[in-house]
Amino acid sequence: MAGISITIAPDGTAQCLWTEAVPLHELGRLKPQRACSIEFDNPAQAWRVFDRKGRCLYCSPSRETCLALWERQYLDWVLDHNQLRRTN
């Protein structure tokens, strides 16, 4: 991991990707929320990454690719730029 980015809003709330590398509980009360979900598509025989609105953002035959190589990079980018990025 290149680094950990924590964004703190004027109201004191913080946003970041969950990691065990930082004791986030020391910042205060936690309210973790999933930013996306990864589900297996039986007909396509592939893993799909969906956003909270149910839109498919990415597809790969490898769950590990969805998790490690795509999900984390995408969500890091979203947090850094405070906007959603178009995907293929």
DRENPA-3360 file (N, C-alpha, C; in nm, 2 decimals, always signed):
BEGIN
1 = MAGISITI = +0.08/-0.12/+0.00/+0.00/+0.00/+0.00/+0.09/+0.12/+0.00 ~ +0.06/+0.22/-0.09/+0.14/+0.34/-0.10/+0.13/+0.43/+0.02 ~ +0.01/+0.44/+0.07/-0.02/+0.53/+0.18/-0.16/+0.52/+0.22 ~ -0.19/+0.59/+0.33/-0.33/+0.59/+0.37/-0.38/+0.74/+0.37 ~ -0.49/+0.76/+0.31/-0.55/+0.89/+0.30/-0.67/+0.90/+0.38 ~ -0.67/+0.99/+0.48/-0.79/+1.01/+0.56/-0.84/+1.16/+0.54 ~ -0.96/+1.17/+0.49/-1.02/+1.30/+0.47/-1.11/+1.34/+0.58 ~ -1.09/+1.45/+0.64/-1.17/+1.50/+0.76/-1.25/+1.62/+0.71;
9 = APDGTAQC = -1.38/+1.61/+0.72/-1.47/+1.72/+0.68/-1.48/+1.82/+0.79 ~ -1.53/+1.94/+0.76/-1.54/+2.05/+0.86/-1.62/+2.01/+0.98 ~ -1.72/+1.91/+0.96/-1.80/+1.87/+1.08/-1.73/+1.77/+1.17 ~ -1.60/+1.73/+1.13/-1.53/+1.64/+1.21/-1.53/+1.49/+1.16 ~ -1.62/+1.46/+1.07/-1.63/+1.32/+1.02/-1.51/+1.29/+0.93 ~ -1.47/+1.17/+0.93/-1.35/+1.13/+0.85/-1.40/+1.02/+0.75 ~ -1.33/+1.02/+0.64/-1.35/+0.92/+0.53/-1.22/+0.86/+0.49 ~ -1.22/+0.72/+0.48/-1.10/+0.66/+0.43/-1.13/+0.51/+0.40;
17 = LWTEAVPL = -1.04/+0.44/+0.34/-1.06/+0.30/+0.31/-1.02/+0.23/+0.44 ~ -1.09/+0.13/+0.48/-1.06/+0.05/+0.60/-0.93/-0.02/+0.58 ~ -0.85/-0.01/+0.69/-0.72/-0.08/+0.69/-0.69/-0.12/+0.83 ~ -0.63/-0.23/+0.85/-0.59/-0.28/+0.98/-0.45/-0.21/+1.02 ~ -0.39/-0.14/+0.92/-0.26/-0.08/+0.95/-0.26/+0.04/+1.03 ~ -0.38/+0.10/+1.05/-0.40/+0.22/+1.13/-0.51/+0.19/+1.23 ~ -0.49/+0.23/+1.36/-0.59/+0.20/+1.46/-0.70/+0.31/+1.45 ~ -0.79/+0.29/+1.35/-0.89/+0.39/+1.33/-0.98/+0.42/+1.45;
25 = HELGRLKP = -1.00/+0.32/+1.53/-1.08/+0.33/+1.65/-1.03/+0.44/+1.75 ~ -0.91/+0.47/+1.74/-0.85/+0.58/+1.82/-0.90/+0.72/+1.78 ~ -0.95/+0.73/+1.66/-1.00/+0.86/+1.61/-1.14/+0.89/+1.67 ~ -1.21/+0.79/+1.72/-1.34/+0.80/+1.78/-1.43/+0.69/+1.73 ~ -1.56/+0.72/+1.75/-1.67/+0.62/+1.71/-1.66/+0.59/+1.56 ~ -1.66/+0.46/+1.53/-1.66/+0.42/+1.39/-1.80/+0.39/+1.33 ~ -1.82/+0.42/+1.21/-1.94/+0.38/+1.14/-1.90/+0.33/+1.00 ~ -1.84/+0.21/+0.99/-1.80/+0.17/+0.86/-1.92/+0.14/+0.77;
33 = QRACSIEF = -1.90/+0.17/+0.64/-2.00/+0.14/+0.54/-1.93/+0.09/+0.41 ~ -1.99/-0.01/+0.35/-1.94/-0.07/+0.23/-1.95/+0.03/+0.11 ~ -1.85/+0.06/+0.04/-1.85/+0.15/-0.07/-1.90/+0.08/-0.20 ~ -1.87/-0.05/-0.20/-1.92/-0.14/-0.32/-1.92/-0.28/-0.27 ~ -1.98/-0.36/-0.36/-1.99/-0.51/-0.32/-1.93/-0.59/-0.44 ~ -1.88/-0.70/-0.41/-1.83/-0.79/-0.52/-1.91/-0.92/-0.51 ~ -1.97/-0.96/-0.62/-2.06/-1.07/-0.63/-2.02/-1.16/-0.75 ~ -2.05/-1.29/-0.74/-2.02/-1.38/-0.85/-2.14/-1.38/-0.95;
41 = DNPAQAWR = -2.12/-1.37/-1.08/-2.22/-1.37/-1.18/-2.21/-1.51/-1.24 ~ -2.31/-1.60/-1.20/-2.30/-1.74/-1.25/-2.31/-1.75/-1.40 ~ -2.40/-1.69/-1.47/-2.41/-1.70/-1.61/-2.28/-1.66/-1.68 ~ -2.22/-1.55/-1.64/-2.09/-1.50/-1.70/-1.97/-1.57/-1.64 ~ -1.98/-1.64/-1.53/-1.87/-1.70/-1.47/-1.76/-1.60/-1.44 ~ -1.80/-1.49/-1.38/-1.70/-1.38/-1.35/-1.75/-1.31/-1.22 ~ -1.66/-1.24/-1.16/-1.69/-1.16/-1.04/-1.72/-1.02/-1.09 ~ -1.82/-0.95/-1.03/-1.86/-0.82/-1.07/-1.85/-0.73/-0.94;
49 = VFDRKGRC = -1.81/-0.61/-0.96/-1.80/-0.51/-0.86/-1.92/-0.41/-0.88 ~ -2.00/-0.39/-0.78/-2.12/-0.31/-0.79/-2.11/-0.19/-0.69 ~ -2.15/-0.07/-0.74/-2.16/+0.04/-0.65/-2.28/+0.03/-0.56 ~ -2.30/+0.13/-0.47/-2.42/+0.12/-0.38/-2.55/+0.13/-0.45 ~ -2.55/+0.19/-0.58/-2.68/+0.20/-0.65/-2.70/+0.07/-0.74 ~ -2.61/-0.02/-0.73/-2.63/-0.15/-0.81/-2.57/-0.15/-0.95 ~ -2.49/-0.04/-0.98/-2.43/-0.04/-1.11/-2.30/-0.12/-1.11 ~ -2.29/-0.20/-1.22/-2.16/-0.28/-1.23/-2.05/-0.18/-1.27;
57 = LYCSPSRE = -1.94/-0.18/-1.19/-1.83/-0.09/-1.22/-1.71/-0.17/-1.28 ~ -1.71/-0.30/-1.26/-1.59/-0.37/-1.31/-1.63/-0.52/-1.31 ~ -1.56/-0.60/-1.40/-1.59/-0.74/-1.41/-1.45/-0.81/-1.43 ~ -1.43/-0.93/-1.37/-1.31/-1.00/-1.39/-1.33/-1.15/-1.35 ~ -1.27/-1.24/-1.41/-1.28/-1.38/-1.37/-1.21/-1.41/-1.23 ~ -1.13/-1.31/-1.19/-1.05/-1.32/-1.07/-1.11/-1.23/-0.96 ~ -1.15/-1.29/-0.85/-1.20/-1.21/-0.73/-1.09/-1.13/-0.67 ~ -0.97/-1.19/-0.67/-0.85/-1.12/-0.62/-0.82/-0.99/-0.70;
65 = TCLALWER = -0.84/-1.00/-0.83/-0.82/-0.88/-0.91/-0.92/-0.78/-0.88 ~ -1.05/-0.82/-0.86/-1.15/-0.72/-0.82/-1.12/-0.66/-0.69 ~ -1.07/-0.73/-0.59/-1.04/-0.68/-0.46/-0.92/-0.60/-0.45 ~ -0.81/-0.66/-0.49/-0.68/-0.60/-0.46/-0.64/-0.50/-0.57 ~ -0.66/-0.54/-0.70/-0.60/-0.45/-0.80/-0.70/-0.35/-0.85 ~ -0.83/-0.37/-0.83/-0.92/-0.27/-0.89/-1.00/-0.19/-0.78 ~ -1.06/-0.26/-0.69/-1.15/-0.20/-0.58/-1.07/-0.09/-0.50 ~ -0.95/-0.13/-0.45/-0.87/-0.04/-0.37/-0.82/+0.08/-0.45;
73 = QYLDWVLD = -0.77/+0.05/-0.57/-0.73/+0.16/-0.65/-0.84/+0.26/-0.69 ~ -0.95/+0.21/-0.72/-1.07/+0.29/-0.76/-1.12/+0.37/-0.64 ~ -1.13/+0.31/-0.53/-1.18/+0.38/-0.41/-1.08/+0.48/-0.36 ~ -0.95/+0.45/-0.37/-0.85/+0.55/-0.33/-0.87/+0.67/-0.42 ~ -0.89/+0.65/-0.55/-0.90/+0.76/-0.65/-1.03/+0.84/-0.61 ~ -1.14/+0.77/-0.58/-1.26/+0.84/-0.55/-1.24/+0.93/-0.43 ~ -1.18/+0.88/-0.32/-1.16/+0.96/-0.20/-1.06/+1.08/-0.23 ~ -0.96/+1.05/-0.31/-0.86/+1.16/-0.34/-0.92/+1.27/-0.42;
81 = HNQLRRTN = -1.02/+1.24/-0.51/-1.07/+1.34/-0.60/-1.22/+1.38/-0.56 ~ -1.27/+1.31/-0.46/-1.41/+1.35/-0.41/-1.51/+1.34/-0.52 ~ -1.50/+1.24/-0.61/-1.59/+1.23/-0.72/-1.58/+1.08/-0.77 ~ -1.68/+1.04/-0.84/-1.68/+0.91/-0.90/-1.61/+0.92/-1.04 ~ -1.53/+0.81/-1.07/-1.46/+0.81/-1.19/-1.53/+0.71/-1.29 ~ -1.53/+0.75/-1.42/-1.59/+0.66/-1.52/-1.51/+0.54/-1.53 ~ -1.57/+0.43/-1.55/-1.50/+0.30/-1.56/-1.55/+0.23/-1.69 ~ -1.48/+0.13/-1.74/-1.52/+0.06/-1.86/-1.63/-0.04/-1.83;
% end
